[in-house]
Amino acid sequence: MKFFADTADTAEIEELAATGLLDGVTTNPSLIAKSGRDFMEVTREICALVDGPVSAEVVALDHETMMKEAETLRKIADNVCIKVPLTIDGLKTCKALTGDGTMVNVTLCFSANQALLAAKAGATFVSPFVGRHDDNGFDGMELIRDIRLIYDNYLFDTEILVASVRHATHVLESARIGADVATMPPAVIKGLVKHVLTDKGIEGFLADWAKTGQKIV
Ligand code: G3P
């Protein structure tokens, strides 16, 4: 499963990219606002920090303006992935952009039927929001299971990009189901490494090693 960072914070992205475990980045208008940075400038910087896809979202609601915004955004770098909302105009834009080889992430997906439409529109990625689903009394992971089943039934190439990930259990369940990507806040990615028995084990090994008086280097 690929790991994307769901942030527009370049310091966090740089730190994660240095681990070699980061496969891409997703941003949205709220994350850009939170960064306090200029959209084009910060997106250009992020694209230079990672080799994988960097999602940059259009804000227009009509197809024509979405296409114009996408045209500007895709000039930023080759790894820009245009993010469009799951609406008729968004799907139309997705079809047009993927038709000429541009990566598209169809976002704000809350039903399996919406995901089916995104795949039919040729989306590179579909972003089902599991956390917001859970927040509203639905089962976010059930949605991922349904989408996996449907995409496998028809051998769709669209990758399931699990979004609105809030905790490690979302990541574990996504991997169990066979989602292609999980986009996570940096804190969730960093949290995955933590285990009390790992820390305790290191402590014990180092204490015993100290007794030997040896050095490796
Ligand atoms: O990038 C879209 C998504 O991951 C947003 O997550 O936490 O705002 O629901 P959240």
Residues whose N, C-alpha, C, O or C-beta is under 5 A from the ligand:
A	BS01	G3P	D6 T26 T27 N28 G131 R132 A163 S164 V165
